[in-house]
């Protein structure tokens, strides 16, 4: 089963289909999430991300294809990524910094920093997001929200050009562990359960998860053939577990 997830991520990243997707959500108020980043390759959206410093974006490690010509651009200040909005800032990536323990077969360290070639200009459309203050446990059943661009109807629905968001509840870690077994790390991951109608979808990687208005997670992976599956929880990297590594690089 998990091999299918790995292959899904690999195939989508090579074919141009690794796009964010929110199912059963709603369009956000334009520019109400000024920290959101669209990671693009040849002007095609690949992943989500978040601006954590003027020249650093946090995203998922699997969003980067290491072939020489695979150069990502970061689009900030966007609401409709199919249009050239005056609010948008398009910045190339200078350096890719995946977590040193990340491998294609191990999701535990699926996190990456992007060092931008130029600093973002902060304004009403573009701003940084506050990282968690410390590493602490997050209780289950808390209402959280996540936003992204892309697929709205699994598995072959059309992508959305505008930023959309959806509300989800966190699942108990032991339930996530029971379903995903060795692929779920309770110390470095959290998860949510779909009600069968709402979910983040295939490839909605790198998008920030907020619980009680605070950044807690980053979309990592979900069940490949049905992202609204009630059986398999959706998994996020627990950002607070990586604070020492993040601070080491961006200080």
ZIBEL-V505085 format. One record per pair of residues at least 4 apart in sequence whose ideal C-beta (glycine too) atoms are under 8 Angstrom apart, sorted by the first residue. I is the first residue (numbers start at 1). J is the second residue. D is the distance in Angstrom with one decimal. If there is no record, write none. Layout:
BEGIN
[[I & J & D] [I & J & D]]
END
This chain:
BEGIN
[[1 & 5 & 7.3] [2 & 6 & 6.6] [2 & 180 & 7.5] [2 & 183 & 5.2] [3 & 7 & 6.3] [4 & 8 & 6.1] [4 & 224 & 5.0] [4 & 225 & 7.5] [5 & 9 & 6.6] [5 & 221 & 5.5] [5 & 223 & 7.6] [5 & 224 & 5.3] [6 & 10 & 6.4] [6 & 104 & 6.4] [6 & 105 & 6.7] [7 & 11 & 5.9] [8 & 12 & 6.2] [8 & 202 & 6.6] [8 & 203 & 8.0] [8 & 224 & 4.3] [9 & 13 & 6.2] [9 & 18 & 6.9] [9 & 62 & 5.1] [9 & 203 & 7.2] [9 & 205 & 7.8] [9 & 221 & 7.3] [10 & 14 & 6.6] [10 & 104 & 7.2] [11 & 15 & 5.9] [11 & 17 & 7.6] [12 & 16 & 7.9] [12 & 17 & 4.3] [12 & 18 & 3.7] [12 & 19 & 7.8] [12 & 202 & 7.0] [12 & 203 & 5.3] [13 & 18 & 4.7] [13 & 46 & 7.0] [13 & 62 & 6.9] [13 & 63 & 7.1] [13 & 65 & 5.1] [14 & 65 & 6.4] [16 & 41 & 7.2] [16 & 42 & 7.9] [16 & 44 & 5.1] [16 & 46 & 7.7] [17 & 203 & 7.1] [18 & 46 & 5.0] [18 & 47 & 6.3] [18 & 63 & 6.9] [18 & 203 & 4.2] [18 & 205 & 7.2] [19 & 45 & 5.2] [19 & 46 & 6.9] [19 & 149 & 6.9] [19 & 150 & 3.8] [19 & 151 & 6.3] [19 & 159 & 5.5] [19 & 203 & 5.4] [19 & 204 & 7.8] [20 & 45 & 6.9] [20 & 47 & 6.7] [20 & 48 & 4.8] [20 & 148 & 3.2] [20 & 149 & 4.9] [20 & 150 & 4.1] [20 & 151 & 7.8] [20 & 200 & 7.4] [20 & 201 & 7.7] [20 & 203 & 6.4] [20 & 204 & 4.0] [20 & 205 & 7.4] [20 & 206 & 8.0] [20 & 207 & 5.8] [20 & 219 & 7.8] [21 & 148 & 6.5] [21 & 150 & 4.0] [21 & 151 & 3.2] [21 & 152 & 6.6] [21 & 154 & 7.4] [21 & 157 & 7.7] [21 & 159 & 7.2] [21 & 160 & 8.0] [21 & 200 & 6.6] [21 & 201 & 3.1] [21 & 202 & 6.1] [21 & 203 & 6.7] [21 & 204 & 5.1] [21 & 227 & 7.2] [22 & 146 & 7.3] [22 & 147 & 6.8] [22 & 148 & 5.2] [22 & 150 & 7.2] [22 & 151 & 8.0] [22 & 152 & 6.5] [22 & 160 & 7.3] [22 & 164 & 4.2] [22 & 165 & 6.5] [22 & 166 & 4.9] [22 & 199 & 7.9] [22 & 200 & 6.0] [22 & 201 & 6.9] [22 & 204 & 6.9] [23 & 151 & 7.4] [23 & 152 & 6.0] [23 & 153 & 6.8] [23 & 154 & 6.0] [23 & 166 & 7.0] [23 & 197 & 7.5] [23 & 198 & 6.3] [23 & 199 & 4.7] [23 & 200 & 7.4] [23 & 201 & 5.2] [23 & 227 & 6.3] [23 & 228 & 5.8] [24 & 166 & 6.0] [24 & 197 & 4.4] [24 & 198 & 3.6] [24 & 199 & 6.8] [24 & 228 & 7.5] [25 & 147 & 7.8] [25 & 152 & 7.6] [25 & 164 & 4.6] [25 & 165 & 5.3] [25 & 166 & 3.3] [25 & 167 & 7.9] [25 & 198 & 6.6] [26 & 164 & 6.4] [26 & 165 & 6.4] [26 & 166 & 7.5] [27 & 160 & 7.9] [27 & 162 & 5.2] [27 & 163 & 7.1] [27 & 164 & 5.5] [28 & 32 & 5.4] [28 & 33 & 6.1] [28 & 79 & 7.8] [28 & 147 & 5.7] [28 & 162 & 7.9] [28 & 163 & 5.0] [28 & 164 & 6.5] [28 & 165 & 4.8] [30 & 79 & 4.1] [30 & 163 & 7.9] [31 & 77 & 7.1] [31 & 79 & 5.8] [31 & 87 & 6.4] [31 & 124 & 6.8] [31 & 125 & 4.9] [33 & 147 & 5.7] [33 & 163 & 6.8] [33 & 165 & 7.8] [34 & 77 & 7.0] [34 & 124 & 7.3] [34 & 125 & 5.8] [34 & 126 & 5.4] [34 & 127 & 4.1] [35 & 50 & 5.0] [35 & 51 & 4.9] [35 & 52 & 7.8] [35 & 127 & 5.9] [35 & 128 & 6.1] [35 & 129 & 3.7] [35 & 208 & 7.2] [36 & 48 & 6.8] [36 & 49 & 7.8] [36 & 50 & 6.6] [36 & 51 & 7.9] [36 & 76 & 7.8] [36 & 78 & 7.4] [36 & 147 & 6.5] [36 & 163 & 6.4] [36 & 207 & 7.7] [36 & 208 & 7.7] [37 & 48 & 6.8] [37 & 49 & 3.8] [37 & 50 & 6.1] [37 & 51 & 5.8] [37 & 57 & 5.0] [37 & 59 & 7.4] [37 & 74 & 5.1] [37 & 75 & 6.8] [37 & 76 & 5.7] [37 & 206 & 7.9] [38 & 45 & 5.2] [38 & 48 & 6.9] [38 & 49 & 7.6] [38 & 74 & 7.4] [38 & 75 & 4.2] [38 & 78 & 5.5] [38 & 81 & 5.2] [38 & 149 & 6.1] [39 & 45 & 7.3] [39 & 46 & 5.0] [39 & 47 & 4.4] [39 & 48 & 7.1] [39 & 49 & 5.3] [39 & 57 & 7.7] [39 & 59 & 6.1] [39 & 63 & 5.8] [39 & 72 & 5.3] [39 & 73 & 7.6] [39 & 74 & 6.1] [39 & 75 & 7.9] [39 & 114 & 7.7] [39 & 206 & 6.7] [40 & 44 & 6.0] [40 & 45 & 5.5] [40 & 46 & 6.2] [40 & 72 & 6.8] [40 & 73 & 5.0] [40 & 74 & 7.7] [40 & 75 & 5.8] [40 & 81 & 7.8] [41 & 46 & 5.4] [41 & 65 & 7.9] [41 & 70 & 6.4] [41 & 71 & 7.3] [41 & 72 & 5.8] [41 & 73 & 7.6] [43 & 73 & 7.7] [45 & 81 & 5.7] [45 & 149 & 5.6] [45 & 150 & 6.7] [45 & 159 & 7.7] [46 & 63 & 5.9] [46 & 72 & 7.1] [46 & 203 & 7.8] [47 & 59 & 5.7] [47 & 60 & 6.2] [47 & 63 & 3.8] [47 & 203 & 7.0] [47 & 205 & 4.8] [47 & 206 & 4.4] [47 & 207 & 8.0] [48 & 59 & 7.0] [48 & 147 & 7.8] [48 & 148 & 4.8] [48 & 149 & 7.2] [48 & 204 & 6.4] [48 & 205 & 6.7] [48 & 206 & 4.4] [48 & 207 & 3.5] [48 & 208 & 7.7] [48 & 219 & 7.0] [49 & 57 & 4.6] [49 & 58 & 6.3] [49 & 59 & 3.6] [49 & 63 & 7.8] [49 & 74 & 6.8] [49 & 114 & 7.0] [49 & 206 & 4.4] [49 & 207 & 7.6] [50 & 57 & 6.6] [50 & 58 & 5.3] [50 & 59 & 7.5] [50 & 129 & 5.0] [50 & 206 & 7.4] [50 & 207 & 7.7] [50 & 208 & 4.7] [50 & 215 & 7.7] [50 & 218 & 7.6] [51 & 56 & 7.5] [51 & 57 & 5.6] [51 & 76 & 6.2] [51 & 120 & 6.1] [51 & 126 & 7.0] [51 & 127 & 7.2] [51 & 128 & 5.1] [51 & 129 & 6.4] [52 & 56 & 5.4] [52 & 57 & 7.0] [52 & 58 & 5.0] [52 & 128 & 5.9] [52 & 129 & 5.9] [52 & 131 & 6.1] [52 & 246 & 7.3] [52 & 250 & 6.7] [53 & 128 & 6.0] [53 & 250 & 5.0] [54 & 119 & 4.1] [54 & 120 & 5.3] [54 & 122 & 7.0] [54 & 128 & 6.9] [55 & 115 & 6.3] [55 & 116 & 4.5] [55 & 118 & 7.2] [55 & 119 & 4.7] [55 & 120 & 7.0] [56 & 113 & 5.7] [56 & 114 & 6.8] [56 & 115 & 6.1] [56 & 116 & 6.9] [56 & 249 & 7.6] [56 & 250 & 4.9] [57 & 74 & 5.5] [57 & 113 & 7.3] [57 & 114 & 4.3] [57 & 116 & 6.7] [58 & 111 & 7.2] [58 & 112 & 7.6] [58 & 113 & 6.1] [58 & 114 & 7.8] [58 & 206 & 7.4] [58 & 218 & 6.9] [58 & 239 & 7.6] [58 & 246 & 7.0] [59 & 63 & 5.4] [59 & 111 & 7.9] [59 & 112 & 5.5] [59 & 114 & 6.3] [59 & 205 & 7.1] [59 & 206 & 3.4] [59 & 218 & 7.6] [60 & 110 & 5.3] [60 & 111 & 6.6] [60 & 112 & 6.4] [60 & 205 & 3.9] [60 & 206 & 4.5] [60 & 218 & 6.8] [60 & 219 & 7.4] [60 & 220 & 6.3] [60 & 237 & 7.5] [61 & 98 & 4.0] [61 & 99 & 6.1] [61 & 102 & 4.3] [61 & 109 & 7.1] [61 & 110 & 5.0] [61 & 111 & 5.8] [61 & 112 & 4.1] [62 & 104 & 7.2] [62 & 110 & 5.7] [62 & 205 & 6.5] [63 & 72 & 7.7] [63 & 112 & 6.9] [63 & 205 & 5.6] [63 & 206 & 5.8] [64 & 70 & 7.1] [64 & 72 & 6.9] [64 & 96 & 5.3] [64 & 98 & 6.7] [64 & 112 & 6.4] [65 & 70 & 4.2] [66 & 70 & 6.9] [71 & 92 & 6.9] [71 & 93 & 6.9] [72 & 92 & 7.8] [72 & 93 & 4.9] [72 & 96 & 8.0] [72 & 114 & 7.1] [73 & 90 & 5.6] [73 & 91 & 6.9] [73 & 92 & 5.5] [73 & 93 & 7.1] [74 & 90 & 7.4] [74 & 91 & 5.1] [74 & 92 & 7.7] [74 & 93 & 6.4] [74 & 114 & 6.4] [74 & 116 & 6.3] [75 & 81 & 6.5] [75 & 88 & 5.8] [75 & 89 & 7.4] [75 & 90 & 5.4] [76 & 88 & 6.9] [76 & 89 & 4.5] [76 & 90 & 7.9] [76 & 91 & 6.9] [76 & 120 & 5.4] [76 & 125 & 7.7] [76 & 126 & 4.7] [77 & 85 & 7.3] [77 & 87 & 4.2] [77 & 88 & 5.0] [77 & 89 & 5.3] [77 & 123 & 7.7] [77 & 125 & 3.7] [77 & 126 & 4.4] [78 & 85 & 6.3] [78 & 87 & 7.2] [78 & 88 & 5.1] [78 & 163 & 7.4] [79 & 85 & 6.6] [79 & 87 & 7.4] [79 & 162 & 6.0] [79 & 163 & 5.5] [80 & 85 & 6.3] [80 & 161 & 5.0] [80 & 162 & 5.0] [81 & 149 & 5.5] [81 & 161 & 5.8] [81 & 162 & 8.0] [82 & 161 & 3.8] [83 & 161 & 7.4] [84 & 88 & 6.8] [87 & 125 & 3.9] [87 & 126 & 7.7] [88 & 125 & 7.9] [89 & 120 & 5.8] [89 & 121 & 6.4] [89 & 126 & 5.9] [91 & 116 & 4.8] [91 & 117 & 6.3] [91 & 118 & 5.7] [91 & 120 & 6.5] [92 & 116 & 7.4] [92 & 117 & 4.8] [93 & 114 & 4.9] [93 & 115 & 7.0] [93 & 116 & 6.4] [93 & 117 & 7.0] [94 & 115 & 4.9] [94 & 116 & 6.2] [94 & 117 & 4.3] [95 & 114 & 7.5] [95 & 115 & 3.9] [96 & 112 & 6.5] [96 & 114 & 6.4] [96 & 115 & 7.9] [97 & 112 & 6.3] [97 & 113 & 4.1] [97 & 114 & 7.4] [97 & 115 & 6.5] [97 & 249 & 5.8] [98 & 102 & 4.9] [98 & 111 & 7.6] [98 & 112 & 4.3] [99 & 109 & 4.1] [99 & 110 & 7.7] [99 & 111 & 5.0] [99 & 112 & 6.8] [99 & 242 & 7.2] [99 & 245 & 6.4] [100 & 109 & 7.8] [101 & 106 & 7.5] [101 & 108 & 7.3] [101 & 109 & 4.2] [102 & 106 & 7.0] [102 & 109 & 4.2] [102 & 110 & 6.0] [102 & 111 & 7.2] [102 & 112 & 7.5] [103 & 109 & 7.9] [107 & 183 & 5.9] [107 & 189 & 7.9] [107 & 220 & 6.1] [107 & 221 & 6.1] [107 & 235 & 7.3] [108 & 185 & 4.6] [108 & 188 & 5.6] [108 & 189 & 7.4] [109 & 188 & 7.5] [110 & 205 & 7.9] [110 & 220 & 5.4] [110 & 221 & 7.7] [110 & 237 & 6.1] [111 & 218 & 7.0] [111 & 237 & 5.3] [111 & 242 & 5.6] [111 & 245 & 7.9] [113 & 246 & 6.9] [113 & 249 & 5.5] [113 & 250 & 7.0] [116 & 120 & 6.9] [120 & 126 & 5.4] [121 & 126 & 6.5] [122 & 126 & 5.8] [122 & 127 & 5.4] [122 & 128 & 7.2] [123 & 127 & 7.7] [129 & 208 & 6.5] [129 & 215 & 5.9] [130 & 215 & 6.6] [131 & 215 & 6.5] [131 & 239 & 6.7] [131 & 243 & 6.7] [131 & 246 & 6.8] [132 & 214 & 6.8] [132 & 215 & 6.0] [132 & 216 & 6.8] [132 & 239 & 5.8] [132 & 240 & 4.0] [132 & 243 & 6.8] [134 & 240 & 6.5] [134 & 243 & 7.4] [135 & 238 & 7.9] [135 & 240 & 4.1] [135 & 241 & 5.6] [135 & 243 & 6.2] [136 & 240 & 6.7] [138 & 142 & 6.5] [138 & 170 & 6.4] [138 & 190 & 5.9] [138 & 211 & 6.1] [138 & 216 & 5.6] [138 & 238 & 7.6] [139 & 170 & 7.4] [140 & 169 & 7.9] [140 & 170 & 5.1] [140 & 171 & 6.1] [140 & 172 & 4.4] [140 & 173 & 7.5] [141 & 169 & 5.5] [141 & 170 & 6.4] [142 & 169 & 6.8] [142 & 170 & 5.0] [142 & 211 & 4.9] [142 & 212 & 6.4] [143 & 167 & 5.9] [143 & 168 & 7.8] [143 & 169 & 5.9] [143 & 211 & 7.3] [143 & 212 & 7.9] [144 & 167 & 7.0] [144 & 168 & 5.6] [144 & 169 & 7.0] [144 & 170 & 6.0] [144 & 192 & 6.5] [144 & 209 & 5.4] [144 & 210 & 6.0] [144 & 211 & 4.1] [144 & 216 & 6.9] [144 & 217 & 7.6] [145 & 165 & 5.5] [145 & 166 & 6.8] [145 & 167 & 5.0] [145 & 168 & 7.3] [145 & 209 & 7.4] [145 & 210 & 5.2] [146 & 165 & 6.7] [146 & 166 & 6.3] [146 & 168 & 6.8] [146 & 200 & 5.4] [146 & 204 & 7.5] [146 & 207 & 5.5] [146 & 208 & 7.0] [146 & 209 & 4.8] [146 & 210 & 7.4] [146 & 219 & 6.2] [147 & 163 & 5.6] [147 & 164 & 6.5] [147 & 165 & 3.9] [147 & 166 & 7.8] [147 & 207 & 6.2] [147 & 208 & 7.7] [148 & 163 & 7.2] [148 & 164 & 6.9] [148 & 200 & 6.3] [148 & 204 & 4.6] [148 & 207 & 4.4] [148 & 219 & 7.3] [149 & 159 & 7.1] [149 & 160 & 6.2] [149 & 161 & 7.0] [149 & 162 & 7.3] [149 & 163 & 5.8] [149 & 164 & 7.3] [150 & 159 & 4.6] [150 & 160 & 6.1] [150 & 201 & 7.0] [150 & 203 & 7.2] [150 & 204 & 6.6] [151 & 157 & 5.1] [151 & 158 & 7.2] [151 & 159 & 5.4] [151 & 160 & 7.6] [151 & 201 & 4.9] [151 & 202 & 6.6] [151 & 203 & 7.9] [152 & 157 & 5.4] [152 & 158 & 6.8] [152 & 159 & 7.5] [152 & 160 & 5.2] [152 & 164 & 7.0] [152 & 201 & 7.9] [153 & 157 & 2.8] [153 & 158 & 7.2] [154 & 199 & 7.8] [154 & 201 & 5.4] [154 & 202 & 6.9] [154 & 226 & 6.2] [154 & 227 & 4.9] [154 & 228 & 6.2] [155 & 202 & 6.9] [155 & 225 & 6.1] [155 & 226 & 6.9] [155 & 227 & 7.7] [160 & 164 & 5.5] [166 & 198 & 4.9] [166 & 199 & 7.0] [166 & 200 & 6.9] [167 & 198 & 7.0] [168 & 192 & 4.1] [168 & 193 & 7.6] [168 & 194 & 7.2] [168 & 198 & 6.3] [168 & 199 & 7.2] [168 & 200 & 7.8] [168 & 234 & 7.4] [169 & 192 & 6.1] [169 & 193 & 6.6] [170 & 190 & 6.1] [170 & 191 & 7.0] [170 & 192 & 5.4] [170 & 211 & 6.7] [171 & 175 & 5.1] [171 & 176 & 5.7] [171 & 191 & 4.9] [171 & 192 & 5.8] [171 & 193 & 4.3] [171 & 233 & 4.6] [172 & 176 & 7.3] [173 & 177 & 6.2] [173 & 184 & 7.9] [173 & 186 & 4.5] [173 & 190 & 7.1] [173 & 191 & 7.4] [174 & 178 & 6.3] [174 & 186 & 7.8] [175 & 179 & 6.5] [175 & 191 & 7.8] [175 & 193 & 7.6] [175 & 233 & 6.5] [176 & 180 & 5.9] [176 & 184 & 4.8] [176 & 186 & 7.5] [176 & 189 & 7.2] [176 & 190 & 7.8] [176 & 191 & 4.0] [176 & 233 & 4.8] [176 & 235 & 6.8] [177 & 181 & 7.0] [177 & 184 & 5.0] [177 & 186 & 6.0] [179 & 184 & 7.5] [179 & 231 & 6.9] [179 & 232 & 5.4] [179 & 233 & 6.0] [180 & 184 & 3.8] [180 & 191 & 7.9] [180 & 232 & 7.2] [180 & 233 & 7.3] [180 & 235 & 6.8] [184 & 189 & 5.7] [184 & 191 & 7.1] [184 & 235 & 6.4] [185 & 189 & 5.1] [187 & 238 & 7.6] [187 & 241 & 6.1] [188 & 237 & 6.6] [188 & 238 & 5.5] [188 & 241 & 4.5] [188 & 242 & 7.4] [189 & 220 & 7.0] [189 & 235 & 5.5] [189 & 236 & 6.6] [189 & 237 & 6.3] [189 & 238 & 5.7] [190 & 209 & 7.8] [190 & 216 & 6.8] [190 & 217 & 5.2] [190 & 235 & 7.7] [190 & 236 & 5.3] [190 & 238 & 5.1] [191 & 233 & 3.8] [191 & 234 & 6.0] [191 & 235 & 4.9] [191 & 236 & 6.7] [192 & 209 & 7.8] [192 & 233 & 6.3] [192 & 234 & 5.1] [192 & 236 & 7.4] [193 & 230 & 6.8] [193 & 233 & 5.1] [193 & 234 & 7.5] [194 & 198 & 6.3] [194 & 199 & 4.2] [194 & 227 & 7.3] [194 & 228 & 4.8] [194 & 229 & 6.4] [194 & 230 & 5.9] [194 & 233 & 8.0] [194 & 234 & 6.6] [195 & 230 & 7.2] [196 & 228 & 5.3] [196 & 230 & 5.3] [197 & 228 & 6.5] [198 & 228 & 7.4] [199 & 222 & 6.8] [199 & 227 & 4.7] [199 & 228 & 4.7] [199 & 234 & 6.1] [200 & 204 & 4.0] [200 & 207 & 6.8] [200 & 219 & 5.2] [200 & 222 & 6.6] [200 & 227 & 6.9] [200 & 234 & 6.1] [201 & 222 & 6.9] [201 & 227 & 4.1] [202 & 222 & 6.9] [202 & 224 & 6.4] [202 & 227 & 5.9] [204 & 219 & 4.9] [204 & 222 & 7.8] [205 & 218 & 7.9] [205 & 219 & 5.5] [205 & 220 & 6.6] [205 & 221 & 7.6] [206 & 218 & 6.1] [206 & 219 & 6.5] [207 & 218 & 6.9] [207 & 219 & 4.6] [208 & 215 & 5.6] [208 & 217 & 7.4] [208 & 218 & 5.9] [209 & 215 & 7.5] [209 & 216 & 5.6] [209 & 217 & 3.7] [209 & 218 & 6.5] [209 & 219 & 6.7] [209 & 236 & 5.2] [210 & 214 & 6.4] [210 & 215 & 5.9] [210 & 216 & 6.7] [211 & 216 & 4.6] [211 & 217 & 7.7] [215 & 239 & 6.2] [216 & 236 & 7.7] [216 & 238 & 7.1] [216 & 239 & 6.6] [216 & 240 & 7.3] [217 & 236 & 3.3] [217 & 237 & 6.2] [217 & 238 & 5.9] [217 & 239 & 6.2] [218 & 236 & 5.7] [218 & 237 & 4.6] [218 & 239 & 5.9] [219 & 234 & 7.6] [219 & 236 & 5.7] [220 & 235 & 4.8] [220 & 236 & 5.5] [220 & 237 & 5.2] [221 & 234 & 7.7] [221 & 235 & 5.3] [222 & 227 & 4.6] [222 & 229 & 7.9] [222 & 232 & 7.3] [222 & 234 & 4.4] [222 & 235 & 7.0] [223 & 227 & 6.3] [223 & 229 & 4.5] [223 & 231 & 7.5] [223 & 232 & 4.1] [223 & 234 & 8.0] [227 & 234 & 7.2] [237 & 241 & 7.7] [237 & 242 & 7.1] [238 & 242 & 7.7] [239 & 243 & 7.4] [239 & 246 & 7.9] [242 & 246 & 5.6] [243 & 247 & 6.0] [244 & 248 & 6.3] [245 & 249 & 7.1] [246 & 250 & 6.2] [247 & 251 & 5.6]]
END
